[in-house]
Amino acid sequence: MINRSQILSEYKVLNRIAKGNGVVLFGSTTAVNFHLNELMQDYGFTRNVYNRSIAELTIEDSESYIKSCINELSPEVILLNLGETELVNDKYTVEEIIEQYRWLLYQIHISSPKTRIALISVNAQTAKTSEFNKQLRLLAKEYGCQYADAPSNMYDSDFDICFFHAIKSFLYDRSMTLADALHYCAI
């Protein structure tokens, strides 16, 4: 069983020394297991990026974590990779999951109006995944969010690298130099 209060306590301790105005990856199981820091280092990124994901997190439960753990980082960008748990548990329709997401986005926009939000497609082995990702793309457009199309139905050793390539444009700060842009296109 996942002890979420312990994880939240650990994140709060880390947040005391974290630098704000960076990027926060916030998601469920896939995001927790993502080797973000290693890939950031391997690709030469220097931006402050924090993974505050929690295994088996639902969209409904995520609101309290954002308020108590992520908002204090004052992120410039939040990358959301949620919905996977709901799809795997098969308790909700795609429409119900999207409505939960809609409410979460509203809450984020209220508490952090200047934060850019990117919705990342999910990689879950369910019959609803494709439809969910399609609706997620539409939701991103509706709410003025960006959308990252991460690999789906991919469960091999290349997944992390493909996932990283899907989100890497959000990891640069707004002061990208021409050299950064050329490097970005090359990797």
N, C-alpha and C positions, 0 to 999 in steps of 0.2 A: 504494500500500500504506500502511496506517495504521501509524504508528510509536507503538505503545501505550506503550513505555517512556518516550518523550519526553512524551506526554500525562500519564502518571503523574507524571513529574518536575515538570511544570508545575503539576499539582494539588497536589503536596506543597509547592511554593513558595507557592502561593496559600493553602494551609492554615495556613502559619506566621502569617499576618496575619488569617485568618478568625476570626470569633467563634463559639464553640461553642454548643451547646444550641438550635440552630435546626432548619431543615428541609433535607434533602438530597434532590434529585432524582437518581436513579441509574438509567440505562437505556441503551438502544442507540441506533440511528440516529435514530429519531423524536425521542427526548428530546434528543439532541445538537443537533438543528436547531431545537428549540423556543425561541422568543424569550422566555424566562422573565423575565429582568431587565427588559426593556422593559415587559412586561405588568404586572409587579409595580409598577413605577413609575407606569404609566398608571392602574392601579386604586387607587393610594394605599396599597399594603401597605408596612409598615416592618419586617417580621420579617426576620431573617437567613436567607436561602434561597440555597443553593448548588447549581448544576447540575454534577455530577461524572460525567456520562454519557460513554460512549465508543462511537463508531460501530462497528457490526457486532459488538458485544460479545455473547458467549454467556453463558448462565446458568452454565455450567460454569467459564468463565474469570472470572466476576465475583467469586467468593469471594475470590481473592487481592487484587483491587482494593479490596474492602470492608475487608479487614483492614489493608491498607497505606495507604489513602487516606481512607476514610470514617470509620472508627472513631475516628481522632484528632480528628475534629470533634465527637465526643460528641453526635450529633444527637438531638433529642427525637423527630423524625419522619424516617423514610426512606420516600420514594416510589419504588417499584420499577416500572419499565416495561421488563420483560425478556421474552424469548421470541420477539420479532420475528425475530431472526436465524435461530433454529432453524426457524421456520415458513417463512421465505423460502428457506432452504437445503434444506428438505424431507429432512433426514437422519434425523429422529426422528419417532416417533408422538407424538400429543398426550399419551398416558399417560407416555411417556419424558420429555418436556419437563416435565410436571407433577412427576414424581419428582425431576428435577434441581432444580426450584424448591423442592420440599419440603425437600431437603437444604440448600439455601441458606438457607431460612427458619430451619431448625434451627440452622445456624451463626450466623446473626445473633442469634437469641434467646439462644444461649449467650454470645456475646461482648458483647451489649448488651441485657440483659434488660429494661431500663426504656424502651427505644426503641419507640415506636409504629411500626408498619409498615403502609403502604397499598400494595396491589397495584393497578396501573393496567392496564386492558385494553389490548391491542395493536391497532394499525391496520396490518395487513399484507394484501396482496391475495393470499390463498391460500384454498384450499377448507377448510383446517383452522382458520382464524382464529376463526370463530364457536364451534366446539366448544372450542377452546382457551380463549377468554374465558369460556365457561360453566364449564369446569373450574377456571379461575383464581378465579372467584367462589366456588366451593365450597371451594377450597383456602384462600382468605382466611378463610372462616367456620371451617374446621377448625382453623386455626392462630391464631385470635383476631386476625387482621389486619383492617384495613378494606379496602374495595374501591372503586375509582373507575372508573366506566364512561365511559371516554373515547370520542370519536367513532370509529367504524370505517367503513371504505370511504369515507373522506372525504379528498380530496387537493386541495382548492382553497384559496384564500387565507383562508377562514374557519376552517381547521382549528386554528390556534394559539389563536384566541379560544375555540373550543369546548373544546379540550383544557384551557385555563386554567380555564374554568368548571367542568370536571369535577374539578379538583384544588384549587380555591381554598379550600375549607373546611379543608384541611390546612395552609394557609399562615397562618392566624390562630394566635396563641398562646392558651394556656388562659385568659388574663386578658382575654378579649374583653369590652368594655363594651357597654352597651345601644346606644350610638351605632354601635359597630362592627357589631353584629348587624343593626341596621336598614340600615346601609350595605351589608353583605354581601348582604342580601335584595334590595336595589335594583339591584346590579350584576350 
